[in-house]
Amino acid sequence: MKYIPSIDWITNYKKSWLGGDITAGLTVGVMLIPQGMAYSMLAGLPPIYGLYAVTLPLIIYALFGTSRQLAVGPVAMVCLLIASGVGQLATSGSDEYIRLAILLALMVGLIQFLMGVFRLGFLVNFLSHPVIAGFTSAAAVIIGFSQFKHLLGLKTDGENLFRIVAQLWNQLGNIHYLTFFMGLISIIMLVMVKKIHKKLPGTLLVVLLGILVVYFGGWQDAGVKIVGEIPQGLPAFGLPFIDFGLMKDLLPTALTISFVGFIESIAVAKAIQTRHKDYTLDSNQELISLGLANIVGSFFKSFPVTGGFSRTAVNDQAGAKTGLASLISAALIIFTLLFLTSWFYFLPNTVLAAIILVAVFGLIDFKEARHLWHTDKTDFMLFIAAAVATLVLGIEEGILLGITLSIALLIYRVSYPHIAELGKMTDGVTFRNIERFKEVTIDDHIIIMRFDAPLYFANLNYFRDKVLDLISKRKQTRYFILDASPVSTVDSSAMHMLVDLITELRYSGVSFLISNMIGPVRDTMTKGGVIELIGKEHCFISVFDAYEFANRNADNRFFDYATQSFIKH
């Protein structure tokens, strides 16, 4: 049951869930048909591959995933990454391009599966939310501009924003106005239908209308580009094309998609799960299930897939209670592949572009940018840096820079954590930051410092410098008290530093006291001999106890520490 979570909802299925699952399954299935075809074009593949990508991957995730509402399939971000990575190795839409996109699905699946098996889901934590938001917003802009060629009836190549814009600008005189008119009307309809009711299948409505207008109006003869012939039938089983040289070239793209796809999937799964308390999410099992979905999908002509925001939200709003909803959606797609593909012959490309444009506009996170500007300027700069890097350098470069910035900021914040000097409040028991509480009092003979981070090799010099700096500002210091309540770990390098620091302070006539140590820190420092050096009588449960001890003994004559040996060798 742990490795096949669906057994739980299958064996405990309630009749009351069936109606919601059927409704949600049909609603999302109807949504996936045009969306899958649109995103397949975005990825540089023929539309039929979008339908292949929402059959077996959807079924595999429903059986092995821990979220009961997540709808797996193509997403705009991943499709753009496919176009960017594979487009450097082959011509978009060519047989070679298709083989590489399917190979990429296998690689992404293997990476995600192995990450899940080795419980590496925590690695995605190195991408901070501002970086993800900035990257996503910039990618949405690139996705949008990449679709203007279909919306305007023009020709562009490449996935670099400035190159796309320059090519569009140079061809403004060649706009196909009939194509543009149909695309614009499609966008307006999609927006209006969404405002009327989110459950209405707006994408299907514009697709049907577009097909009917082209078919009866003969607009394809007037220059409106259409999808054309779509193969009928289910994808045949076949081993993905394997070329280790090309796999090496695809590896950066595969790694990027593995991380970005999982982040998007787990983010929406967590958001939906908060409204459903009858199951729990397991991030490592999510990696395994997404990996299996991509691996199995690659044997049936699927390109990389992941959980999507829009269709998962629709799935939940339509009443999905279990993975049965996804199985019903997949059944509808299979039925379409078997009997309905000929109906999409006259589907205009501009309608598919309109679907993508409306979908990705919501990914541009203006609200988050404003929020960060008002609450955290550092995170706002991270947001901007990730967005600008993605726009200027490209998708993969943007995400790599984002990861680098996230890790750099993490290292900086841990290496230079917050430190507070504490003073006694008027109640005589509580101690607070002297810079935040003006009513506190301080004793010239006693310094109390709180260190708000683990104490380890990266910040030990910062810790030492702060201690000595505080003492240098108080010429009459007799006792230094460390409030260790926020210190979760102390490594061997930090213990060596503490030994040297405590000895140095004793030579200068300052006693080192420590309070509020948690158990693991106390155990580590005991084994390292630091507690013996400090003296158990100088270790206290609370800052108040340490302060009272120091206050009682502050005026005592000092022992000449220079004649003593405190370190046992």
C-alpha positions in Angstrom: 0.0 0.0 0.0 3.0 2.3 0.7 4.3 1.9 -2.9 0.8 1.7 -4.5 -1.2 4.4 -2.7 -4.3 3.8 -5.0 -4.9 0.5 -3.1 -6.0 2.6 -0.2 -8.8 4.5 -2.0 -9.7 1.5 -4.1 -10.3 -0.7 -1.1 -12.1 2.0 0.9 -14.1 3.5 -2.0 -17.4 5.2 -1.0 -20.4 5.4 -3.3 -20.8 9.1 -2.4 -17.5 9.8 -4.2 -18.5 8.3 -7.6 -20.6 11.3 -8.8 -17.8 13.7 -8.2 -15.2 11.5 -9.8 -17.2 10.9 -12.9 -18.0 14.7 -13.3 -14.4 15.7 -12.7 -13.0 13.0 -14.9 -15.2 14.0 -17.9 -14.6 17.7 -17.3 -10.8 17.4 -17.2 -10.8 14.9 -20.1 -12.7 17.4 -22.2 -10.2 20.1 -21.1 -7.1 17.9 -21.8 -8.0 17.2 -25.5 -7.4 20.7 -26.8 -4.9 21.6 -24.1 -2.7 18.6 -24.8 -2.7 19.4 -28.5 -1.9 23.0 -27.8 1.0 22.2 -25.5 2.4 19.7 -27.9 2.7 22.4 -30.5 4.4 24.6 -27.8 6.9 21.8 -27.3 7.6 21.7 -31.0 5.8 18.4 -31.6 2.8 17.5 -33.8 -0.5 17.9 -31.9 -1.2 14.1 -31.7 1.7 13.7 -29.2 -0.1 15.9 -26.8 -2.9 13.3 -26.7 -0.4 10.5 -26.2 1.0 12.4 -23.2 -2.3 12.4 -21.4 -3.2 8.7 -21.6 -0.8 6.3 -19.9 1.1 8.9 -17.8 -2.3 10.0 -16.4 -3.2 6.4 -15.5 0.2 5.6 -14.0 0.1 8.6 -11.7 -3.4 7.8 -10.6 -2.2 4.4 -9.4 1.1 5.4 -7.8 0.7 9.1 -6.8 -0.3 10.2 -3.3 -2.4 13.1 -4.4 -6.0 12.2 -5.3 -6.7 15.3 -7.3 -3.5 16.0 -9.2 -4.0 15.8 -13.0 -0.8 14.9 -14.8 0.0 15.9 -18.4 1.8 18.5 -20.5 2.4 21.9 -18.9 3.5 25.1 -20.5 6.7 25.5 -18.6 8.0 22.0 -19.3 6.9 22.2 -23.0 9.0 25.4 -23.4 11.9 23.7 -21.8 11.5 20.8 -24.2 11.4 23.2 -27.2 14.5 25.0 -25.8 16.6 22.0 -25.1 15.6 19.6 -27.9 15.5 22.5 -30.4 19.2 23.0 -30.1 19.8 19.4 -31.4 17.1 18.9 -34.1 14.6 20.8 -36.2 11.2 21.3 -34.6 8.6 18.7 -35.7 11.1 16.5 -37.4 11.4 12.7 -36.8 14.7 13.3 -35.0 13.1 16.0 -32.8 10.3 13.6 -31.9 12.7 10.8 -31.0 14.7 13.1 -28.8 11.6 14.5 -27.0 10.5 10.9 -26.2 14.1 10.0 -25.1 13.9 13.1 -22.9 10.8 11.7 -21.2 12.7 8.5 -20.4 15.6 10.5 -18.9 13.3 12.8 -16.8 11.5 9.7 -15.6 14.6 7.9 -14.6 16.0 11.0 -12.8 12.7 11.6 -10.9 12.3 7.9 -10.0 15.9 7.6 -8.7 15.5 10.8 -6.7 12.4 9.3 -5.1 14.0 5.9 -4.4 17.0 7.6 -2.7 14.6 10.1 -0.9 16.1 13.2 -2.5 12.9 15.2 -2.6 14.4 17.7 -0.1 16.8 18.9 -2.9 14.0 21.0 -4.4 14.1 23.1 -1.2 17.2 24.8 -2.6 14.9 26.7 -5.0 13.4 29.4 -2.9 9.9 30.7 -3.6 10.9 34.1 -5.0 13.3 32.4 -7.5 10.5 30.0 -8.6 8.1 32.9 -8.9 10.5 35.1 -10.9 11.5 32.2 -13.2 7.9 31.2 -13.8 6.8 34.7 -14.5 9.7 35.2 -17.1 9.1 31.8 -18.6 5.4 32.7 -19.0 6.4 35.9 -20.9 8.6 33.8 -23.2 5.9 31.2 -23.8 3.4 34.0 -24.6 5.7 35.6 -27.2 6.5 32.2 -28.7 2.9 31.8 -29.6 2.4 35.1 -31.4 3.7 33.5 -34.6 0.6 31.3 -34.6 -1.7 34.1 -33.4 -0.5 36.5 -36.1 0.2 34.0 -38.9 4.0 34.8 -38.9 7.2 32.8 -38.9 9.7 32.9 -36.1 12.3 30.4 -34.7 14.2 30.1 -31.5 13.1 30.4 -27.9 15.1 33.5 -26.9 12.8 36.4 -26.1 14.7 39.1 -27.8 15.2 37.1 -30.9 11.4 36.3 -31.1 10.5 39.9 -30.5 12.9 41.2 -33.1 11.6 38.7 -35.7 8.0 39.6 -34.9 8.8 43.3 -35.2 10.4 42.8 -38.6 7.4 41.0 -39.9 4.6 43.3 -38.6 3.7 44.2 -42.2 3.0 40.5 -43.0 0.4 39.9 -40.3 -2.4 37.5 -41.5 -5.4 39.5 -40.2 -7.9 36.7 -40.6 -5.7 34.5 -38.4 -5.2 37.3 -35.9 -9.0 38.0 -35.8 -9.8 34.3 -35.0 -7.1 34.1 -32.4 -8.2 37.4 -30.7 -11.9 36.3 -30.7 -10.7 33.0 -29.1 -8.8 34.8 -26.4 -11.9 37.0 -25.6 -14.1 34.0 -25.4 -11.8 32.0 -23.2 -11.6 35.0 -20.7 -15.3 35.6 -20.7 -16.2 31.9 -20.2 -13.8 31.7 -17.3 -15.4 34.7 -15.7 -18.9 33.3 -16.2 -18.1 30.0 -14.6 -14.8 28.2 -14.1 -16.3 24.8 -14.7 -17.4 25.6 -18.2 -15.2 23.9 -20.8 -14.1 27.2 -22.5 -11.2 25.5 -24.3 -13.5 22.9 -25.9 -16.0 25.6 -26.9 -13.4 27.7 -28.8 -12.0 24.6 -30.4 -15.4 23.5 -31.7 -16.2 27.0 -32.9 -12.8 27.3 -34.6 -13.3 24.0 -36.4 -16.8 24.9 -37.6 -15.8 28.4 -38.8 -12.8 27.0 -40.8 -14.8 24.0 -42.2 -17.9 26.0 -43.3 -16.1 29.2 -44.2 -13.2 27.6 -46.1 -10.7 29.8 -44.2 -7.9 27.3 -44.7 -7.9 28.3 -48.3 -7.6 32.0 -47.2 -4.3 31.3 -45.4 -5.4 30.2 -41.9 -3.1 27.5 -40.8 -4.8 24.3 -39.5 -3.7 21.2 -37.6 -4.4 18.9 -40.6 -4.3 15.1 -40.5 -4.0 13.5 -37.1 -3.2 9.8 -36.8 -6.0 7.7 -35.5 -5.5 4.9 -32.9 -3.5 4.3 -29.7 0.3 4.9 -29.6 2.2 1.6 -30.3 4.6 0.3 -27.7 8.3 0.9 -28.7 11.6 1.3 -27.0 12.8 5.0 -27.0 15.6 5.8 -29.3 18.9 5.5 -27.2 22.0 7.5 -28.1 24.4 8.1 -25.2 26.1 11.0 -26.9 22.7 12.8 -27.3 21.7 11.8 -23.8 24.7 13.7 -22.6 23.6 16.7 -24.6 20.1 16.4 -23.2 21.1 15.9 -19.6 21.0 19.6 -18.5 17.5 19.9 -20.0 16.4 16.6 -18.3 17.7 17.8 -14.9 16.0 21.1 -15.3 12.6 19.5 -16.3 13.0 17.0 -13.4 13.3 19.7 -10.9 10.9 22.3 -12.3 8.3 19.7 -13.1 8.4 18.2 -9.6 8.3 21.7 -8.0 5.2 22.6 -10.0 3.6 19.3 -9.3 4.2 19.2 -5.5 3.3 22.9 -5.1 -0.2 22.4 -6.6 -0.6 19.0 -4.9 0.1 20.6 -1.5 -2.3 23.5 -2.2 -5.1 21.1 -3.1 -4.4 18.7 -0.2 -5.0 21.3 2.4 -8.7 21.0 1.6 -8.7 17.2 1.8 -7.8 15.7 5.2 -8.4 12.1 4.2 -4.9 11.5 2.8 -1.4 12.7 3.1 1.2 13.6 0.6 4.6 11.9 0.4 7.1 14.0 -1.7 9.4 11.0 -2.4 6.5 8.9 -3.5 5.4 11.8 -5.7 8.8 11.7 -7.4 8.5 7.9 -7.9 5.1 8.2 -9.4 6.0 11.1 -11.7 9.1 9.2 -12.7 7.1 6.1 -13.5 4.6 8.1 -15.5 7.4 9.5 -17.6 9.2 6.2 -18.0 6.1 4.3 -19.0 4.9 7.2 -21.2 8.2 7.2 -23.1 7.5 3.6 -24.3 4.2 4.9 -25.8 5.4 8.1 -27.5 4.9 10.5 -24.7 7.0 13.6 -24.0 7.8 14.8 -20.4 4.7 15.5 -18.3 4.0 16.7 -14.7 1.1 17.9 -12.6 -0.5 21.1 -13.9 -2.1 24.0 -11.9 -5.1 24.7 -14.1 -6.5 21.3 -14.7 -5.8 20.1 -11.1 -7.8 23.1 -9.9 -10.6 22.2 -12.3 -10.4 18.5 -11.2 -10.8 19.5 -7.6 -13.6 22.1 -8.2 -15.5 19.6 -10.3 -15.6 17.2 -7.3 -12.8 14.7 -7.8 -12.3 12.6 -4.6 -9.9 9.9 -5.8 -7.6 8.9 -8.7 -10.7 7.4 -10.5 -11.3 10.8 -11.9 -7.9 10.7 -13.7 -8.7 7.2 -15.0 -12.0 8.4 -16.4 -10.2 11.4 -18.1 -7.6 9.0 -19.6 -10.5 6.7 -20.9 -12.0 9.7 -22.6 -8.7 10.5 -24.3 -8.3 6.9 -25.4 -11.9 7.0 -26.9 -10.9 10.2 -28.7 -7.7 8.6 -30.1 -9.7 5.6 -31.4 -12.7 7.4 -32.9 -12.5 11.2 -32.9 -9.1 12.4 -34.2 -10.5 13.1 -37.7 -12.7 15.7 -36.2 -9.7 17.9 -35.4 -8.5 18.2 -39.0 -9.8 21.8 -39.4 -8.6 23.0 -36.0 -6.8 26.3 -36.5 -3.3 26.7 -35.0 -4.3 30.2 -33.8 -7.0 28.8 -31.6 -4.4 26.5 -29.9 -2.1 29.5 -29.5 -5.0 31.5 -27.8 -5.5 28.6 -25.4 -1.8 28.7 -24.4 -1.7 32.5 -24.1 -4.7 32.6 -21.7 -3.3 29.7 -19.7 0.2 31.2 -19.2 -0.9 34.8 -18.4 -1.9 33.6 -15.0 1.6 32.4 -14.4 3.0 36.0 -14.4 3.0 36.7 -10.7 2.5 40.4 -10.3 0.9 39.9 -6.9 4.0 38.1 -5.5 6.3 40.8 -6.9 4.3 43.5 -5.1 4.2 41.5 -1.9 8.0 40.9 -1.9 8.6 44.6 -2.6 6.7 45.6 0.6 7.9 42.7 2.8 11.4 41.6 1.9 13.6 43.6 -0.5 16.2 40.8 -0.6 13.7 38.3 -1.8 12.3 40.9 -4.2 15.8 41.2 -5.7 16.0 37.4 -6.0 12.7 37.5 -7.9 13.9 40.2 -10.3 17.3 38.5 -10.8 15.7 35.1 -11.7 13.2 36.8 -14.0 15.8 39.0 -15.8 18.2 36.1 -16.1 15.5 33.9 -17.7 14.5 36.6 -20.1 18.0 37.6 -21.1 20.0 34.4 -20.9 17.3 31.8 -21.5 15.2 29.2 -19.6 17.9 26.8 -18.5 20.4 29.5 -17.7 17.7 31.3 -15.7 16.8 28.3 -13.5 20.5 27.5 -13.0 21.2 31.1 -11.9 18.1 30.9 -9.7 19.4 27.7 -7.9 22.8 29.4 -7.5 21.3 32.5 -6.0 19.1 30.5 -3.7 22.0 28.5 -2.4 24.2 31.6 -2.1 21.6 33.4 -0.1 21.1 30.4 2.1 24.9 30.2 2.8 25.0 33.9 3.4 22.1 33.9 5.9 23.5 30.9 7.8 27.0 32.3 7.7 25.9 35.8 9.0 22.8 35.0 11.1 20.9 37.4 13.3 22.5 38.1 16.6 20.9 39.9 19.5 22.2 41.4 22.6 19.7 40.9 25.4 18.7 43.1 28.3 16.4 42.5 31.3 12.8 43.6 31.1 11.1 45.5 33.9 9.5 42.2 35.2 13.1 41.1 36.2 12.6 37.7 34.6 12.3 38.2 30.9 15.2 39.1 28.6 14.7 40.8 25.2 16.7 42.4 22.3 17.9 45.8 23.4 17.5 47.2 19.9 13.8 46.3 19.8 12.8 46.9 23.5 13.7 50.3 24.8 12.5 49.5 28.3 15.2 46.9 29.0 18.1 47.5 31.3 21.7 46.2 30.9 24.4 45.6 33.5 27.9 46.9 32.7 29.4 43.8 34.1 27.2 41.3 32.2 26.7 40.7 28.5 23.9 38.4 27.2 24.0 37.4 23.5 21.6 35.2 21.6 22.9 33.5 18.4 20.0 32.7 16.1 21.5 29.8 14.0 23.4 26.5 14.2 27.0 27.1 15.1 29.3 25.5 12.5 32.4 26.1 10.4 30.8 28.6 8.1 29.7 31.1 10.8 32.1 30.4 13.7 34.4 33.4 12.8 31.4 35.6 12.6 30.3 34.3 16.1 33.7 34.9 17.6 34.0 38.4 16.2 30.6 39.4 17.5 31.4 38.1 21.0 34.7 40.0 21.1 33.1 43.1 19.6 30.4 43.2 22.3 33.0 42.7 25.1 35.3 45.4 23.7 32.5 47.9 23.9 32.1 47.2 27.6 35.3 47.8 29.5 33.9 46.4 32.8 32.6 43.0 31.5 32.9 40.2 34.0 30.5 37.6 32.6 29.5 36.7 29.0 26.2 34.7 28.8 25.3 32.8 25.6 21.6 32.2 25.1 21.9 29.0 23.1 18.2 28.3 22.7 18.2 28.8 18.8 21.4 26.8 18.4 20.3 23.5 16.9 23.8 22.0 16.2 27.4 22.6 16.9 30.1 21.0 14.7 33.7 20.0 15.5 35.1 23.2 14.0 32.8 25.3 16.2 33.9 23.4 19.3 37.5 24.1 18.6 36.6 27.8 18.3 34.7 27.7 21.5 37.7 26.2 23.4 40.0 28.9 22.1 37.5 31.7 22.7 36.6 30.6 26.3 40.3 30.3 27.1 41.0 33.7 25.6 38.2 35.3 27.6 39.4 33.8 30.8 42.9 35.2 30.3 41.3 38.6 29.9 39.1 38.1 33.1 35.7 37.3 31.5 33.8 34.1 32.5 31.8 32.3 29.8 28.3 31.1 30.8 25.8 29.2 28.6 22.1 28.7 29.0 19.1 27.1 27.2 21.2 24.3 25.5 19.0 21.7 23.8 19.8 18.0 24.5 21.7 17.2 21.2 23.9 20.3 21.5 24.7 19.5 25.2 25.6 15.9 24.3 27.9 17.1 21.4 29.6 19.7 23.6 30.0 17.2 26.4 31.7 14.7 24.2 33.9 17.4 22.8 35.1 18.5 26.2 33.6 22.0 25.9 31.2 21.5 28.9 34.1 20.4 31.1 36.0 23.5 30.0 33.1 25.8 30.7 32.3 24.0 34.0 28.9 22.4 34.7 28.3 25.1 37.3 28.4 27.6 34.5 25.7 25.9 32.4 22.1 27.0 33.1 18.6 26.0 32.2 17.5 29.6 31.6 19.0 33.0 30.9 17.4 34.2 34.2 19.4 31.6 36.2 22.6 32.5 34.4 22.0 36.2 34.9 21.3 35.8 38.6 24.5 33.8 39.0 26.5 36.4 37.2 24.9 39.2 39.1 25.7 37.6 42.5 29.3 37.1 41.6 30.1 40.1 39.4 31.9 42.0 42.2 34.0 39.0 43.4 37.8 39.3 43.1 38.9 37.6 39.9 41.1 34.6 39.8 44.3 35.0 37.9 43.4 32.7 35.0 46.7 33.2 33.3 48.4 30.8 35.8 45.9 28.0 35.1 45.6 25.3 32.5 42.0 24.6 31.4 42.4 22.3 28.4 43.1 18.7 28.9 45.3 17.3 26.1 
